[in-house]
Amino acid sequence: MKLYGYFRSSAAFRVRIALYLKGLAPDTELVNLQAGDQSSAAYRTINPQGRVPSLEDDGAVLVQSMAIMEYLDEIYPDPPLLPVAAKGRARVRGIANIIACDIHPLNNLAILNYIKAEFGADTDAVNGWYRHWVKQGFDGVEPLLAESPETGTFCHGDAPGLADICLVPQVFNAQRFDCDLSGYPTILRINDACLKLDAVDQALPGNQPEAAGIA
C-alpha cells in the first residue's frame, strides 16, 4: 500500500487519519503541490486528474479522499468510520460532505491559484474568499453538532469517525488562514478531542517527514 500526497493537503490529511485510526502504515510518496508535481507526466499516469491523495493498494490506484476512506472502511472494518444505523450513517456523511464537498473544493490550492492568476486577486482578497466559505460551511456544521443528541465526545457518539476525520483538517487550515472560529465552540471542542488521539497526531502536517523545508 502506498499513499501519494502532500503534507498540507486537507484531502491527504483526511486519508492519513483514516489509515492511522485503522492501524495501517502505508509507504508514502510526496507529491509537492507547490512545485507542480501533480501536473507531471509521471504523476498523471497514477492519477489522471492530477490531484492528491491517491492510494495504491494491491495493484489498484484509488482516487478521491472520500472514496478512499469508504474503501478502507469496507476492507478494514475495525474500527468503523461510520455508524451501524442507516440514519446515523447519513448524518455522519452529511456533516462530512459539508466540509469535503462544499467548503474544501472552493478553497483548495488549485482554486486559490486560479483566482489569483485569472482575476488578479491579491492576498487579502484570496484570504477573504477562503474565510467566507469556511464561515458559510461552519455556520451549518456548528448547529448540526451542538443541537443533536447524537453528538458526543466526537461528531457522532464517543468514537472518532468519518465526520471527525474531515473536521480536523478543515479546522487546521482555517486556523492557518486566521479564520475567526470563536462562534463555533462545539467544532473546537470536538477538534480538541481529536487532537488528543495518537492517530491524529501522527497525521498532522507538521509531523510528516517531507514537511521540513517546504513552504
C-alpha positions, 0 to 999 in steps of 0.5 A, a space after each residue: 500500500 502506498 499513499 501519494 500526497 502532500 503534507 498540507 493537503 486537507 484531502 491527504 490529511 483526511 486519508 492519513 487519519 483514516 489509515 492511522 485510526 485503522 492501524 495501517 502504515 502505508 509507504 508514502 510518496 510526496 507529491 509537492 503541490 507547490 512545485 507542480 508535481 501533480 501536473 507531471 507526466 509521471 504523476 498523471 499516469 497514477 492519477 489522471 486528474 492530477 490531484 492528491 491523495 491517491 492510494 495504491 493498494 494491491 495493484 489498484 490506484 484509488 482516487 478521491 479522499 472520500 472514496 478512499 476512506 469508504 474503501 478502507 472502511 469496507 476492507 478494514 472494518 475495525 474500527 468503523 468510520 461510520 455508524 451501524 444505523 442507516 440514519 446515523 450513517 447519513 448524518 455522519 456523511 452529511 456533516 462530512 460532505 459539508 466540509 469535503 464537498 462544499 467548503 474544501 473544493 472552493 478553497 483548495 490550492 488549485 482554486 486559490 491559484 486560479 483566482 489569483 492568476 485569472 482575476 488578479 486577486 491579491 492576498 487579502 482578497 484570496 484570504 477573504 474568499 477562503 474565510 467566507 466559505 469556511 464561515 458559510 460551511 461552519 455556520 451549518 456544521 456548528 448547529 448540526 453538532 451542538 443541537 443533536 443528541 447524537 453528538 458526543 465526545 466526537 461528531 457522532 457518539 464517543 468514537 472518532 469517525 468519518 465526520 471527525 476525520 474531515 473536521 480536523 483538517 478543515 479546522 487546521 487550515 482555517 486556523 492557518 488562514 486566521 479564520 475567526 472560529 470563536 462562534 463555533 465552540 462545539 467544532 473546537 471542542 470536538 477538534 480538541 478531542 481529536 487532537 488528543 488521539 495518537 492517530 491524529 497526531 501522527 497525521 498532522 502536517 507538521 509531523 510528516 517527514 517531507 514537511 521540513 523545508 517546504 513552504 
